[in-house]
């Protein structure tokens, strides 16, 4: 949770219901975490999240992984899942932007009708 130079991970970052997790670094030395609840977290620096994405809709059993170029290789039961975390993050951002634009358009429409 922390050491003399400050916090590395905050337990709140990992989410609730967590039983197991794994930690690794990519080729640039960035810290990554994968939890058994299906979340992948990339850190900009210790204690500061770059992004967090849901990589599975089911729980992993003892997740173990490696990472390179934002590609996660997660050992899950008897297979290796190859997941592009950056692509998932970009899709999430795009969906959020589209939802915000839609909400603005509906708000404008309601204001015009009044």
N, C-alpha and C positions, 0 to 999 in steps of 0.2 A: 504494500500500500504506500510505502514511502521510505526514504532513506535520507541521509544528511544533506543531500543536494536538492531535496524537494520530493514531491509526489511523482511516481511513475505511472501508476494506475489508480483510478478512483473506483471503488467497488460499485458505485452508482452507474458507471459507464457500462458495466457488464450486464446489467438488467436483473430482473427478478427471476426466481425459480432456477437459478444456476446451480448445477451440481459438478460440472467438469468443464475445463477449458484448456486451450493450448495457446502458447505464445511463440512468435517467431519474428525474424527480421527479414526484410527484402534485400535486394542487392544494393540498395541505396542506404541501408541501415535504418530504415523506418520500421517502427514497431507495429506488429499486427497481432490481433487476438481473434480466435474463433471459439465460440461458446457452444455447449451442448444444446442450447436452445435455438441454434440456427443463425446466430448473428456473427458477422465479421466486422471488426473495427480496425481502422487504420489510424494511427496517431501521427500528427505533424511533428510533435516533440513530446517528451514525457509529460503526461498529464493533460495534453491538448489533442482532442480528437479532430482528425481531418474529415473522415466520414464513417458512417455506420450503415451497413446494409443487411437485410435479411436474406441469407443465402439458401435457406431451406425452410419449408413449412412444417417440418417434422423435427423431432429431437434427434441429435446425434448421440451415439454411444461412444464415449471416450474419444472426442474429436482430436485428431492429430493432423497437422498440415504443414505444407511448405508454400512459399510464395515467391513469385518472380514476375515483374512487370504488371502488378496488380492482378495477376492470375493466381487463384488459390487452388492448390491441389490438396483436397481434403480426403483423408482415409476414413471411409465410412463403411462399417461392417466388412463386406468382402469386396469392395470396389473403391476406386479413386474417383472422386468428383472433381472435374475441372470447371471452375467458376470464374468468370470475368467480373470481378468486384467493381471495377471502374465503370463498366458498361451498366451494371445494375444501378450504380450510384447516379449515372447520367440519366437513365430512364426515370428514376425516382424524381430527380430534379425537374425533368421535362414534364412529368405528370403533375407535379406541384405547381409549376408555372402555368400549365394549361388550366388547372382547376382555379387558380387565382384570376386568370384572364376571364374565365367563364363567370366567376362570381362578380367581377367588375362589370361585365357586359349585362348581367342580370340586374345589377344594382342600377346601372344607367337606364335600362329599359323600364324598371319600376319608377324611376325618377321622371322619365319622359311621359309615362302614362298619367302621372299625377298632375 
